[in-house]
């Protein structure tokens, strides 16, 4: 017997069929976690130190704490994953197929690299101020090794976010109790 969006197998087990909104939202959360972890691991491999996470922790407290930095960064990754999911909900054509979703998510990673990592983080959180924002127009700045590494990390984040967001409904459908 089907009642609304709840399938009942027996008196003890209920299977709820989540809405598309819930699936995309969950995809954003899980994709954000997966992408954020991959981003962090790649960052640690490429840089060989935890300085980035110390900088992130200093956004919230005025002492160095790698754990707080890692947790904060994963939190940001989840937040941006949810925002990506909302973009797909309000502009569904951007998530209409796996290739389009992945291209959209790679663009999302690129967008975060430009805006979040290179404008907001540098200008406001590193205390450079708006007067130091002329670096935005300096091609040499964008081609620095750390910036290319950061771009790679953000694209990996976007890729995992897109793949997770696209594939999660199919994975959940295959594992659904009938």
N, C-alpha and C positions, 0 to 999 in steps of 0.2 A: 504494500500500500504506500502510495506517495502522498506526503503532506507537505505542501509548499516546496521548500528546497531541502527537506530533510527526508532521507531514505532510512527506513527502519528495518534492520535485519532480524532482530529479535528484541525482547524487552530489555536486554542488557547493553546492546551496542547500537549507537546511532551514528550514522555517517552524514555529515553535513557537506553538501555540495557548495563550496565557496563561490562567491560571485567573482566576476572578472576583476572588479575593483580590488577585492581581497587578494586574488592571485597576483595581480600586478604589484600591489602594495607589499605582499610577502616576498615576491621576486626582488623588489627593490631592497628589502631588508636583508635577505639571504645573499643576494648579489653584492650588496654593499659590504657585508661581512667578508665574503669570499674575495672580492676585489680589494678590499682594504688590507686583508691579510697578505694577499699576493703582493700588493704594492709595498707593504712594510718589509716583507722578506726580501724582495728585490732591492729595495733601498738599502737594507743592511748588507746585502751581498755586494752591491755596487760601491757603497761608501766605506764599508768596513768599520763604521762607528755608529753611535746612537745619538749624535748631535742633533739630528732633525727632531727626534722624539723629545729631547730636552727642550728644544725651542717651543714645541707644541705644548709641553707641560707648563712652560713659563707664561703662556697665554692666560692661565688660570691661577697659578700660584707663583710666588717669587722665589722658588727654590727648584733645583733640578730633581726631577723624578721621572725616570724612564718609563715605569709602569703607567703612571698617569698620562704621559705623552702617548704611549701606545693605545691605551683605552680611549683617550680623547680622539686620536686619529681614526680609530675604528668607529667611534661615534659619529665623526664627520662623514666617514665613508657610508655609514647607514643612512644618515640624513640626506646625503646627495643621491644615494640609491633610491630612497623614497621619492625625492623630487623627480628623479628620472622616471620612476613608475607613474607619477602624476602627469608628467609630460606625455607619456604614452596613453594615459587615460583620456586626456583632453585633446590630444592630437593622434587618434588611433591609426591614422595612415602611416605614422612613423614606426609602428609596431605591427604592420600588416603581414610581414613575412620574416623568417629568420635573417636573411641577408640584410633587409632594410633595418631591422631591429639592431643588428650588430653594427652596421654603418652608423646608425643614430647613436649608439652607445659609444662608439669610437669618437664620434664628434663630441659627445658629452665629456669624455675623458680629455679631449683636446681643449674644450671650453673651460673645464676646471683647471687645467694646467695654465692656461693664459690668465683667466680671471682670478681664481682662488689662490694659486701658487705664486703667480708672478706679479699680480697687482695688489690684491687685498693683503696677502701675507707679507709681502715685501714692504709695501708702503705703510700700512697701518701697524702690523704686529711686530715688525722688526724696528719700528720707530723711525723709519726713514723720513716720514712725512711726505706731503704732496710735492714739496719743492724738489725732492730727490726722484720724482717719477719720470724724469727725462730718460731714464734707462729703457723705458718702454719703447722708445724710438731708436734705440741703438742695436743694430743687427749683431754686433759682436757679443752683446749681452746674451741674446737668444741662442747663440751658437756655443756658449761655454759648455764644457763637459758636464758640469752638474745640472745644467738646464736640459741638455739632451737626455741625460739619465732620468731627470724628473718627467720629461715628456714620455719616455718609455714606460715609466711607472704608471702614469696617468692613463696611457693607452691600454696597458694590461688591465688596470682597474675597469676601464670602460668595456673592454672585451668580455671579461668575466661577468660584469654586471648585465650586459646585453644577452649573453648566452644563458645566464641563469633566469633572467626575466622571461625570455622566450620559451625556454624548455621546462620551467617549473610546472605550468599547468598540465603538460603532457606527462610528466613524471608523476604528479599527484593523481592524475586520471588512471594511470597504469597500476598504481598501488592502492586505489580505492577499494574498499570492502563492498562487495555486491551482495 
